[in-house]
Amino acid sequence: MLRTITIGSTVSVQGIFVRDMPDGRVSVKVDDAIYTGKPIQRRN
């Protein structure tokens, strides 16, 4: 499943979901790198 996260105040990363962190952040994998940041909320 694809997830989008923010790293810092302006950088967004979209990748394959890896795991939920205990502090509410999410990890995603892009190629060989794993990034962790705050998840973007879906708009309804």
CHARMM-style PDB file with segment names, atoms N, HN, CA, C and O in Angstrom:
ATOM      1  N   MET     1       0.845  -1.164   0.000  1.00  0.00      PROA
ATOM      2  CA  MET     1       0.000   0.000   0.000  1.00  0.00      PROA
ATOM      3  C   MET     1       0.897   1.235   0.000  1.00  0.00      PROA
ATOM      4  O   MET     1       1.863   1.302   0.760  1.00  0.00      PROA
ATOM      5  N   LEU     2       0.587   2.191  -0.832  1.00  0.00      PROA
ATOM      6  HN  LEU     2      -0.198   2.137  -1.449  1.00  0.00      PROA
ATOM      7  CA  LEU     2       1.338   3.445  -0.882  1.00  0.00      PROA
ATOM      8  C   LEU     2       0.880   4.373   0.234  1.00  0.00      PROA
ATOM      9  O   LEU     2      -0.309   4.473   0.534  1.00  0.00      PROA
ATOM     10  N   ARG     3       1.843   5.045   0.836  1.00  0.00      PROA
ATOM     11  HN  ARG     3       2.810   4.964   0.593  1.00  0.00      PROA
ATOM     12  CA  ARG     3       1.544   6.043   1.870  1.00  0.00      PROA
ATOM     13  C   ARG     3       2.378   7.273   1.586  1.00  0.00      PROA
ATOM     14  O   ARG     3       3.469   7.176   1.023  1.00  0.00      PROA
ATOM     15  N   THR     4       1.870   8.423   1.973  1.00  0.00      PROA
ATOM     16  HN  THR     4       0.984   8.501   2.431  1.00  0.00      PROA
ATOM     17  CA  THR     4       2.589   9.683   1.816  1.00  0.00      PROA
ATOM     18  C   THR     4       2.890  10.236   3.198  1.00  0.00      PROA
ATOM     19  O   THR     4       2.018  10.274   4.065  1.00  0.00      PROA
ATOM     20  N   ILE     5       4.140  10.668   3.399  1.00  0.00      PROA
ATOM     21  HN  ILE     5       4.849  10.637   2.695  1.00  0.00      PROA
ATOM     22  CA  ILE     5       4.560  11.230   4.679  1.00  0.00      PROA
ATOM     23  C   ILE     5       5.241  12.567   4.442  1.00  0.00      PROA
ATOM     24  O   ILE     5       5.666  12.866   3.326  1.00  0.00      PROA
ATOM     25  N   THR     6       5.344  13.372   5.494  1.00  0.00      PROA
ATOM     26  HN  THR     6       4.999  13.129   6.401  1.00  0.00      PROA
ATOM     27  CA  THR     6       6.110  14.607   5.421  1.00  0.00      PROA
ATOM     28  C   THR     6       7.340  14.463   6.294  1.00  0.00      PROA
ATOM     29  O   THR     6       7.294  13.907   7.391  1.00  0.00      PROA
ATOM     30  N   ILE     7       8.432  14.976   5.777  1.00  0.00      PROA
ATOM     31  HN  ILE     7       8.469  15.428   4.886  1.00  0.00      PROA
ATOM     32  CA  ILE     7       9.687  15.019   6.517  1.00  0.00      PROA
ATOM     33  C   ILE     7      10.060  16.486   6.618  1.00  0.00      PROA
ATOM     34  O   ILE     7      10.281  17.144   5.601  1.00  0.00      PROA
ATOM     35  N   GLY     8      10.132  16.992   7.812  1.00  0.00      PROA
ATOM     36  HN  GLY     8       9.953  16.458   8.638  1.00  0.00      PROA
ATOM     37  CA  GLY     8      10.363  18.429   7.983  1.00  0.00      PROA
ATOM     38  C   GLY     8       9.085  19.192   7.680  1.00  0.00      PROA
ATOM     39  O   GLY     8       7.987  18.673   7.879  1.00  0.00      PROA
ATOM     40  N   SER     9       9.221  20.409   7.206  1.00  0.00      PROA
ATOM     41  HN  SER     9      10.114  20.831   7.045  1.00  0.00      PROA
ATOM     42  CA  SER     9       8.021  21.223   6.976  1.00  0.00      PROA
ATOM     43  C   SER     9       7.571  21.243   5.519  1.00  0.00      PROA
ATOM     44  O   SER     9       6.417  21.571   5.242  1.00  0.00      PROA
ATOM     45  N   THR    10       8.461  20.897   4.575  1.00  0.00      PROA
ATOM     46  HN  THR    10       9.398  20.630   4.800  1.00  0.00      PROA
ATOM     47  CA  THR    10       8.087  21.033   3.170  1.00  0.00      PROA
ATOM     48  C   THR    10       8.344  19.809   2.301  1.00  0.00      PROA
ATOM     49  O   THR    10       7.901  19.782   1.153  1.00  0.00      PROA
ATOM     50  N   VAL    11       9.035  18.809   2.800  1.00  0.00      PROA
ATOM     51  HN  VAL    11       9.395  18.832   3.732  1.00  0.00      PROA
ATOM     52  CA  VAL    11       9.391  17.651   1.978  1.00  0.00      PROA
ATOM     53  C   VAL    11       8.375  16.532   2.184  1.00  0.00      PROA
ATOM     54  O   VAL    11       8.135  16.109   3.314  1.00  0.00      PROA
ATOM     55  N   SER    12       7.775  16.051   1.090  1.00  0.00      PROA
ATOM     56  HN  SER    12       7.969  16.395   0.171  1.00  0.00      PROA
ATOM     57  CA  SER    12       6.848  14.923   1.125  1.00  0.00      PROA
ATOM     58  C   SER    12       7.474  13.744   0.402  1.00  0.00      PROA
ATOM     59  O   SER    12       8.166  13.910  -0.603  1.00  0.00      PROA
ATOM     60  N   VAL    13       7.223  12.551   0.925  1.00  0.00      PROA
ATOM     61  HN  VAL    13       6.661  12.416   1.741  1.00  0.00      PROA
ATOM     62  CA  VAL    13       7.749  11.318   0.329  1.00  0.00      PROA
ATOM     63  C   VAL    13       6.592  10.339   0.198  1.00  0.00      PROA
ATOM     64  O   VAL    13       5.803  10.174   1.128  1.00  0.00      PROA
ATOM     65  N   GLN    14       6.493   9.687  -0.962  1.00  0.00      PROA
ATOM     66  HN  GLN    14       7.134   9.821  -1.718  1.00  0.00      PROA
ATOM     67  CA  GLN    14       5.481   8.663  -1.160  1.00  0.00      PROA
ATOM     68  C   GLN    14       6.191   7.355  -1.443  1.00  0.00      PROA
ATOM     69  O   GLN    14       7.062   7.281  -2.310  1.00  0.00      PROA
ATOM     70  N   GLY    15       5.806   6.308  -0.694  1.00  0.00      PROA
ATOM     71  HN  GLY    15       5.099   6.368   0.010  1.00  0.00      PROA
ATOM     72  CA  GLY    15       6.445   5.016  -0.875  1.00  0.00      PROA
ATOM     73  C   GLY    15       5.583   3.898  -0.333  1.00  0.00      PROA
ATOM     74  O   GLY    15       4.439   4.115   0.066  1.00  0.00      PROA
ATOM     75  N   ILE    16       6.140   2.705  -0.322  1.00  0.00      PROA
ATOM     76  HN  ILE    16       7.069   2.529  -0.646  1.00  0.00      PROA
ATOM     77  CA  ILE    16       5.422   1.517   0.151  1.00  0.00      PROA
ATOM     78  C   ILE    16       5.490   1.461   1.674  1.00  0.00      PROA
ATOM     79  O   ILE    16       6.566   1.570   2.262  1.00  0.00      PROA
ATOM     80  N   PHE    17       4.334   1.290   2.301  1.00  0.00      PROA
ATOM     81  HN  PHE    17       3.460   1.201   1.823  1.00  0.00      PROA
ATOM     82  CA  PHE    17       4.234   1.247   3.758  1.00  0.00      PROA
ATOM     83  C   PHE    17       5.122   0.149   4.325  1.00  0.00      PROA
ATOM     84  O   PHE    17       5.121  -0.977   3.827  1.00  0.00      PROA
ATOM     85  N   VAL    18       5.887   0.481   5.378  1.00  0.00      PROA
ATOM     86  HN  VAL    18       5.888   1.396   5.782  1.00  0.00      PROA
ATOM     87  CA  VAL    18       6.740  -0.491   6.058  1.00  0.00      PROA
ATOM     88  C   VAL    18       6.208  -0.771   7.455  1.00  0.00      PROA
ATOM     89  O   VAL    18       5.936  -1.923   7.796  1.00  0.00      PROA
ATOM     90  N   ARG    19       6.055   0.292   8.282  1.00  0.00      PROA
ATOM     91  HN  ARG    19       6.276   1.228   8.005  1.00  0.00      PROA
ATOM     92  CA  ARG    19       5.584   0.076   9.652  1.00  0.00      PROA
ATOM     93  C   ARG    19       5.086   1.362  10.283  1.00  0.00      PROA
ATOM     94  O   ARG    19       5.450   2.462   9.867  1.00  0.00      PROA
ATOM     95  N   ASP    20       4.231   1.199  11.315  1.00  0.00      PROA
ATOM     96  HN  ASP    20       3.936   0.305  11.653  1.00  0.00      PROA
ATOM     97  CA  ASP    20       3.813   2.307  12.171  1.00  0.00      PROA
ATOM     98  C   ASP    20       4.783   2.375  13.337  1.00  0.00      PROA
ATOM     99  O   ASP    20       5.110   1.347  13.930  1.00  0.00      PROA
ATOM    100  N   MET    21       5.243   3.557  13.670  1.00  0.00      PROA
ATOM    101  HN  MET    21       4.977   4.392  13.189  1.00  0.00      PROA
ATOM    102  CA  MET    21       6.140   3.750  14.796  1.00  0.00      PROA
ATOM    103  C   MET    21       5.312   4.050  16.044  1.00  0.00      PROA
ATOM    104  O   MET    21       4.191   4.544  15.925  1.00  0.00      PROA
ATOM    105  N   PRO    22       5.839   3.763  17.245  1.00  0.00      PROA
ATOM    106  CA  PRO    22       5.080   3.995  18.488  1.00  0.00      PROA
ATOM    107  C   PRO    22       4.702   5.458  18.716  1.00  0.00      PROA
ATOM    108  O   PRO    22       3.728   5.729  19.418  1.00  0.00      PROA
ATOM    109  N   ASP    23       5.440   6.401  18.146  1.00  0.00      PROA
ATOM    110  HN  ASP    23       6.231   6.181  17.575  1.00  0.00      PROA
ATOM    111  CA  ASP    23       5.158   7.816  18.363  1.00  0.00      PROA
ATOM    112  C   ASP    23       4.200   8.411  17.327  1.00  0.00      PROA
ATOM    113  O   ASP    23       3.997   9.625  17.309  1.00  0.00      PROA
ATOM    114  N   GLY    24       3.610   7.581  16.468  1.00  0.00      PROA
ATOM    115  HN  GLY    24       3.775   6.595  16.483  1.00  0.00      PROA
ATOM    116  CA  GLY    24       2.631   8.045  15.486  1.00  0.00      PROA
ATOM    117  C   GLY    24       3.198   8.286  14.103  1.00  0.00      PROA
ATOM    118  O   GLY    24       2.440   8.528  13.164  1.00  0.00      PROA
ATOM    119  N   ARG    25       4.506   8.226  13.956  1.00  0.00      PROA
ATOM    120  HN  ARG    25       5.121   8.030  14.719  1.00  0.00      PROA
ATOM    121  CA  ARG    25       5.109   8.391  12.636  1.00  0.00      PROA
ATOM    122  C   ARG    25       4.963   7.093  11.837  1.00  0.00      PROA
ATOM    123  O   ARG    25       4.620   6.050  12.393  1.00  0.00      PROA
ATOM    124  N   VAL    26       5.226   7.166  10.534  1.00  0.00      PROA
ATOM    125  HN  VAL    26       5.505   8.013  10.082  1.00  0.00      PROA
ATOM    126  CA  VAL    26       5.092   6.030   9.632  1.00  0.00      PROA
ATOM    127  C   VAL    26       6.387   5.887   8.838  1.00  0.00      PROA
ATOM    128  O   VAL    26       7.004   6.885   8.466  1.00  0.00      PROA
ATOM    129  N   SER    27       6.795   4.651   8.580  1.00  0.00      PROA
ATOM    130  HN  SER    27       6.294   3.841   8.883  1.00  0.00      PROA
ATOM    131  CA  SER    27       7.967   4.397   7.741  1.00  0.00      PROA
ATOM    132  C   SER    27       7.518   3.894   6.383  1.00  0.00      PROA
ATOM    133  O   SER    27       6.618   3.060   6.284  1.00  0.00      PROA
ATOM    134  N   VAL    28       8.157   4.412   5.326  1.00  0.00      PROA
ATOM    135  HN  VAL    28       8.889   5.090   5.407  1.00  0.00      PROA
ATOM    136  CA  VAL    28       7.883   3.974   3.958  1.00  0.00      PROA
ATOM    137  C   VAL    28       9.200   3.655   3.269  1.00  0.00      PROA
ATOM    138  O   VAL    28      10.249   4.196   3.620  1.00  0.00      PROA
ATOM    139  N   LYS    29       9.129   2.762   2.274  1.00  0.00      PROA
ATOM    140  HN  LYS    29       8.278   2.323   1.989  1.00  0.00      PROA
ATOM    141  CA  LYS    29      10.316   2.358   1.529  1.00  0.00      PROA
ATOM    142  C   LYS    29      10.237   2.907   0.113  1.00  0.00      PROA
ATOM    143  O   LYS    29       9.228   2.756  -0.576  1.00  0.00      PROA
ATOM    144  N   VAL    30      11.340   3.557  -0.310  1.00  0.00      PROA
ATOM    145  HN  VAL    30      12.159   3.680   0.250  1.00  0.00      PROA
ATOM    146  CA  VAL    30      11.467   4.080  -1.670  1.00  0.00      PROA
ATOM    147  C   VAL    30      12.776   3.527  -2.211  1.00  0.00      PROA
ATOM    148  O   VAL    30      13.852   3.879  -1.728  1.00  0.00      PROA
ATOM    149  N   ASP    31      12.684   2.662  -3.214  1.00  0.00      PROA
ATOM    150  HN  ASP    31      11.810   2.376  -3.607  1.00  0.00      PROA
ATOM    151  CA  ASP    31      13.847   1.943  -3.736  1.00  0.00      PROA
ATOM    152  C   ASP    31      14.514   1.191  -2.586  1.00  0.00      PROA
ATOM    153  O   ASP    31      13.897   0.295  -2.010  1.00  0.00      PROA
ATOM    154  N   ASP    32      15.760   1.529  -2.234  1.00  0.00      PROA
ATOM    155  HN  ASP    32      16.261   2.257  -2.701  1.00  0.00      PROA
ATOM    156  CA  ASP    32      16.447   0.838  -1.150  1.00  0.00      PROA
ATOM    157  C   ASP    32      16.465   1.636   0.143  1.00  0.00      PROA
ATOM    158  O   ASP    32      17.039   1.181   1.133  1.00  0.00      PROA
ATOM    159  N   ALA    33      15.853   2.814   0.163  1.00  0.00      PROA
ATOM    160  HN  ALA    33      15.387   3.184  -0.640  1.00  0.00      PROA
ATOM    161  CA  ALA    33      15.871   3.682   1.339  1.00  0.00      PROA
ATOM    162  C   ALA    33      14.547   3.613   2.090  1.00  0.00      PROA
ATOM    163  O   ALA    33      13.484   3.465   1.487  1.00  0.00      PROA
ATOM    164  N   ILE    34      14.625   3.722   3.421  1.00  0.00      PROA
ATOM    165  HN  ILE    34      15.489   3.842   3.911  1.00  0.00      PROA
ATOM    166  CA  ILE    34      13.432   3.779   4.265  1.00  0.00      PROA
ATOM    167  C   ILE    34      13.394   5.156   4.916  1.00  0.00      PROA
ATOM    168  O   ILE    34      14.373   5.593   5.521  1.00  0.00      PROA
ATOM    169  N   TYR    35      12.244   5.842   4.787  1.00  0.00      PROA
ATOM    170  HN  TYR    35      11.449   5.487   4.295  1.00  0.00      PROA
ATOM    171  CA  TYR    35      12.055   7.168   5.346  1.00  0.00      PROA
ATOM    172  C   TYR    35      10.972   7.094   6.410  1.00  0.00      PROA
ATOM    173  O   TYR    35      10.016   6.329   6.283  1.00  0.00      PROA
ATOM    174  N   THR    36      11.126   7.896   7.464  1.00  0.00      PROA
ATOM    175  HN  THR    36      11.902   8.518   7.568  1.00  0.00      PROA
ATOM    176  CA  THR    36      10.147   7.946   8.543  1.00  0.00      PROA
ATOM    177  C   THR    36       9.701   9.382   8.740  1.00  0.00      PROA
ATOM    178  O   THR    36      10.526  10.292   8.825  1.00  0.00      PROA
ATOM    179  N   GLY    37       8.381   9.583   8.813  1.00  0.00      PROA
ATOM    180  HN  GLY    37       7.711   8.844   8.744  1.00  0.00      PROA
ATOM    181  CA  GLY    37       7.848  10.928   8.990  1.00  0.00      PROA
ATOM    182  C   GLY    37       6.387  10.885   9.402  1.00  0.00      PROA
ATOM    183  O   GLY    37       5.830   9.820   9.667  1.00  0.00      PROA
ATOM    184  N   LYS    38       5.786  12.047   9.450  1.00  0.00      PROA
ATOM    185  HN  LYS    38       6.238  12.912   9.234  1.00  0.00      PROA
ATOM    186  CA  LYS    38       4.378  12.161   9.847  1.00  0.00      PROA
ATOM    187  C   LYS    38       3.479  11.829   8.659  1.00  0.00      PROA
ATOM    188  O   LYS    38       3.718  12.309   7.551  1.00  0.00      PROA
ATOM    189  N   PRO    39       2.453  11.016   8.878  1.00  0.00      PROA
ATOM    190  CA  PRO    39       1.556  10.670   7.765  1.00  0.00      PROA
ATOM    191  C   PRO    39       0.697  11.859   7.341  1.00  0.00      PROA
ATOM    192  O   PRO    39       0.322  12.695   8.163  1.00  0.00      PROA
ATOM    193  N   ILE    40       0.392  11.918   6.051  1.00  0.00      PROA
ATOM    194  HN  ILE    40       0.696  11.239   5.383  1.00  0.00      PROA
ATOM    195  CA  ILE    40      -0.519  12.923   5.495  1.00  0.00      PROA
ATOM    196  C   ILE    40      -1.941  12.397   5.685  1.00  0.00      PROA
ATOM    197  O   ILE    40      -2.223  11.236   5.390  1.00  0.00      PROA
ATOM    198  N   GLN    41      -2.822  13.245   6.173  1.00  0.00      PROA
ATOM    199  HN  GLN    41      -2.593  14.189   6.413  1.00  0.00      PROA
ATOM    200  CA  GLN    41      -4.213  12.839   6.359  1.00  0.00      PROA
ATOM    201  C   GLN    41      -4.956  12.871   5.026  1.00  0.00      PROA
ATOM    202  O   GLN    41      -4.771  13.787   4.225  1.00  0.00      PROA
ATOM    203  N   ARG    42      -5.792  11.867   4.800  1.00  0.00      PROA
ATOM    204  HN  ARG    42      -5.942  11.123   5.451  1.00  0.00      PROA
ATOM    205  CA  ARG    42      -6.592  11.811   3.565  1.00  0.00      PROA
ATOM    206  C   ARG    42      -7.686  12.860   3.612  1.00  0.00      PROA
ATOM    207  O   ARG    42      -8.254  13.146   4.666  1.00  0.00      PROA
ATOM    208  N   ARG    43      -7.968  13.428   2.447  1.00  0.00      PROA
ATOM    209  HN  ARG    43      -7.506  13.196   1.591  1.00  0.00      PROA
ATOM    210  CA  ARG    43      -9.085  14.380   2.328  1.00  0.00      PROA
ATOM    211  C   ARG    43     -10.328  13.602   1.928  1.00  0.00      PROA
ATOM    212  O   ARG    43     -10.259  12.669   1.128  1.00  0.00      PROA
ATOM    213  N   ASN    44     -11.447  13.986   2.482  1.00  0.00      PROA
ATOM    214  HN  ASN    44     -11.504  14.743   3.133  1.00  0.00      PROA
ATOM    215  CA  ASN    44     -12.714  13.323   2.133  1.00  0.00      PROA
ATOM    216  C   ASN    44     -13.512  14.168   1.194  1.00  0.00      PROA
ATOM    217  OT1 ASN    44     -14.607  13.776   0.789  1.00  0.00      PROA
TER     218      ASN     44
END
